[in-house]
Amino acid sequence: MPRIPFTSRPRRPAEPVGAPPPRSRQGASHRPLLAAALALTLAAAFAAAWTGWSWYGAAHDGDAVFARNRDTVLAAGEQAVQNMNTLDHNDLGHGLDIWEASTTGDLHTQLVQGRADFEKQVTQAQTDSTAKVLSGAVTELDTRTGKASVMIALQITVKAPKADTSVKESRLLGELTRTASGWKLSALGQAPMGNSATVTPSATSSATSTPSPTST
């Protein structure tokens, strides 16, 4: 039988071993961009987390907490001492209500018990006093027991119908006690000359010409 001549098919050019198809090359070209974007995202997340942690740590640092408590005590002490040295005989009831609201403990008790007599004295004298805080400092603070001491410098202006207006500066020492409604004065007195002083739990006169329920 006749032989059929053998013919071989033409071979395609061999591709380099391991050469990726065109699509694979295109995908590979985007990988560096994705990696860079991921790195930037992670870096931003880390920076945000670090900033938040640093802020949290600073806000909860023991010194920062103590400083905030000290500022709170000083603000309460200055306001209370100013209240106790400000009184208008034309609005006496409201003024004495503020006195009582600014105090606690023995000082508050003395004000309440002596209020009626004090109202009579101020009404007869018709004396007005206005206090302005010049400076203040917290001298002691115990947040565990809720006790604190302050020294407040005031400028007190006193007006009386039969006397010239008097302006004087005074240094007062106050003790504060923490209550459910905030820090309040539990004692108030004049600061004596010297480096140390003891505050007695009694009401101080808002001015020399203004009577008070008790004297210091």
C-alpha positions as CSV (number, residue, x, y, z in Angstrom):
1,M,0.0,0.0,0.0
2,P,1.2,3.4,-0.8
3,R,3.0,5.3,2.0
4,I,1.6,8.5,3.2
5,P,4.3,11.0,3.5
6,F,4.9,12.3,7.1
7,T,4.6,16.0,7.6
8,S,5.2,17.7,10.9
9,R,3.1,20.6,12.1
10,P,5.0,23.9,12.5
11,R,5.8,24.6,16.1
12,R,5.0,27.9,17.8
13,P,7.9,29.9,19.2
14,A,8.6,28.7,22.7
15,E,7.8,31.3,25.4
16,P,10.3,31.9,28.1
17,V,9.8,29.6,31.1
18,G,7.9,31.3,33.9
19,A,6.8,34.4,31.8
20,P,3.4,35.5,33.0
21,P,0.6,36.2,30.6
22,P,-0.1,39.8,29.8
23,R,-2.9,40.1,32.3
24,S,-0.6,38.9,35.1
25,R,2.0,41.5,34.3
26,Q,-0.7,44.2,34.5
27,G,-1.9,43.0,37.9
28,A,1.7,42.9,39.1
29,S,2.1,46.5,38.1
30,H,-0.7,47.5,40.5
31,R,0.7,45.6,43.5
32,P,3.2,48.3,44.6
33,L,0.5,50.9,44.5
34,L,-1.8,48.8,46.7
35,A,1.0,48.0,49.1
36,A,1.8,51.7,49.4
37,A,-1.8,52.6,50.0
38,L,-2.1,49.9,52.7
39,A,1.1,51.1,54.4
40,L,-0.2,54.7,54.5
41,T,-3.6,53.5,55.9
42,L,-1.8,51.5,58.6
43,A,0.5,54.4,59.4
44,A,-2.5,56.8,59.7
45,A,-4.4,54.4,62.0
46,F,-1.3,54.0,64.2
47,A,-0.8,57.7,64.4
48,A,-4.4,58.2,65.4
49,A,-4.3,55.5,68.0
50,W,-1.0,56.9,69.4
51,T,-2.4,60.4,69.6
52,G,-5.6,59.1,71.3
53,W,-3.6,57.1,73.8
54,S,-1.3,60.0,74.6
55,W,-4.3,62.3,75.1
56,Y,-5.9,59.7,77.4
57,G,-2.8,59.2,79.4
58,A,-2.2,62.9,79.8
59,A,-5.9,63.5,80.8
60,H,-5.7,60.7,83.4
61,D,-2.2,61.5,84.8
62,G,-2.2,61.8,88.6
63,D,-0.7,65.3,88.5
64,A,-3.3,66.5,86.0
65,V,-6.1,65.2,88.1
66,F,-4.8,66.8,91.2
67,A,-4.3,70.1,89.3
68,R,-7.9,70.0,88.2
69,N,-9.1,69.4,91.7
70,R,-7.0,72.2,93.0
71,D,-8.4,74.6,90.4
72,T,-11.9,73.5,91.4
73,V,-11.3,74.1,95.1
74,L,-9.7,77.5,94.4
75,A,-12.6,78.7,92.3
76,A,-15.1,77.5,94.9
77,G,-13.2,79.1,97.7
78,E,-12.8,82.5,96.0
79,Q,-16.5,82.6,95.1
80,A,-17.6,81.6,98.6
81,V,-15.3,84.1,100.4
82,Q,-16.4,86.8,98.0
83,N,-20.1,85.9,98.7
84,M,-19.5,86.1,102.5
85,N,-18.1,89.7,102.2
86,T,-20.8,91.0,99.8
87,L,-24.2,92.2,101.2
88,D,-26.8,94.8,100.1
89,H,-29.2,95.9,102.9
90,N,-31.8,96.5,100.2
91,D,-31.7,92.9,99.2
92,L,-30.8,91.4,102.5
93,G,-32.8,88.2,102.3
94,H,-31.3,87.1,99.0
95,G,-27.8,88.0,100.2
96,L,-28.1,85.9,103.4
97,D,-29.5,83.0,101.3
98,I,-26.3,83.1,99.3
99,W,-24.2,83.2,102.5
100,E,-26.0,80.0,103.7
101,A,-25.7,78.3,100.3
102,S,-21.9,79.0,100.3
103,T,-21.3,77.3,103.7
104,T,-21.5,74.0,105.5
105,G,-20.8,72.6,108.9
106,D,-20.5,74.8,112.0
107,L,-20.2,78.0,110.0
108,H,-23.5,77.3,108.2
109,T,-25.2,76.5,111.6
110,Q,-24.0,79.8,113.1
111,L,-25.3,81.7,110.1
112,V,-28.7,80.1,110.3
113,Q,-29.1,80.4,114.1
114,G,-28.0,84.1,114.1
115,R,-29.8,85.2,111.0
116,A,-32.8,86.9,112.6
117,D,-30.6,89.1,114.9
118,F,-28.2,89.8,112.1
119,E,-30.9,91.0,109.8
120,K,-32.1,93.5,112.4
121,Q,-28.5,94.9,112.8
122,V,-27.9,95.3,109.1
123,T,-31.3,96.9,108.5
124,Q,-30.7,99.5,111.2
125,A,-27.1,100.2,110.0
126,Q,-28.1,100.2,106.3
127,T,-24.6,99.1,105.4
128,D,-23.6,97.7,102.0
129,S,-20.4,95.9,101.3
130,T,-18.9,94.7,98.0
131,A,-15.9,92.3,97.7
132,K,-13.5,91.8,94.8
133,V,-11.0,88.9,94.8
134,L,-7.5,90.1,94.3
135,S,-5.7,86.8,94.5
136,G,-6.1,83.3,96.0
137,A,-4.2,80.1,96.6
138,V,-4.9,76.6,97.9
139,T,-2.7,76.0,100.9
140,E,-3.9,72.5,101.7
141,L,-5.9,69.9,99.7
142,D,-6.8,66.3,100.7
143,T,-9.1,64.8,98.1
144,R,-9.4,61.6,100.1
145,T,-11.0,63.2,103.1
146,G,-12.6,66.1,101.2
147,K,-10.9,68.8,103.1
148,A,-9.1,71.9,101.8
149,S,-7.7,75.3,102.9
150,V,-7.4,78.5,101.0
151,M,-6.0,82.0,101.4
152,I,-7.9,84.7,99.6
153,A,-7.0,88.4,99.3
154,L,-9.9,90.7,98.9
155,Q,-10.7,94.4,98.3
156,I,-13.8,95.3,100.3
157,T,-15.8,98.4,99.7
158,V,-18.2,99.5,102.5
159,K,-20.9,102.1,102.1
160,A,-22.9,103.5,105.1
161,P,-25.4,106.3,105.0
162,K,-23.7,108.4,107.8
163,A,-20.0,107.6,106.9
164,D,-17.6,108.0,104.1
165,T,-17.1,105.1,101.7
166,S,-14.4,102.8,103.0
167,V,-12.1,100.7,100.8
168,K,-9.7,98.2,102.4
169,E,-7.8,95.1,101.5
170,S,-8.1,92.0,103.6
171,R,-6.6,88.5,103.7
172,L,-8.8,85.7,104.8
173,L,-8.2,82.1,105.5
174,G,-11.0,79.6,104.7
175,E,-11.5,75.9,105.2
176,L,-13.6,74.0,102.7
177,T,-15.4,70.7,102.9
178,R,-16.6,68.7,99.9
179,T,-20.3,68.2,99.9
180,A,-22.8,66.5,97.6
181,S,-23.3,69.9,95.9
182,G,-19.6,70.9,95.7
183,W,-17.0,72.5,97.9
184,K,-18.3,74.8,100.6
185,L,-16.8,77.0,103.3
186,S,-16.8,75.3,106.7
187,A,-14.7,78.0,108.5
188,L,-13.6,81.5,107.7
189,G,-11.4,84.0,109.5
190,Q,-8.8,86.8,109.2
191,A,-5.3,85.7,108.2
192,P,-3.0,86.8,111.1
193,M,0.5,88.1,110.4
194,G,3.1,85.4,110.2
195,N,3.7,82.1,108.3
196,S,1.1,80.0,110.0
197,A,-2.5,80.5,111.0
198,T,-5.5,78.6,112.4
199,V,-9.0,79.2,111.1
200,T,-11.8,79.0,113.6
201,P,-15.2,77.9,112.4
202,S,-17.0,81.2,112.8
203,A,-18.5,83.8,110.5
204,T,-16.3,86.8,109.6
205,S,-17.6,90.3,109.3
206,S,-18.0,91.4,105.7
207,A,-16.5,94.7,106.8
208,T,-15.5,96.4,110.0
209,S,-18.6,98.5,110.0
210,T,-20.9,95.6,109.1
211,P,-22.1,93.5,112.1
212,S,-21.8,89.7,111.9
213,P,-23.5,86.9,113.8
214,T,-20.2,86.1,115.5
215,S,-16.9,87.8,115.6
216,T,-13.5,86.3,114.9
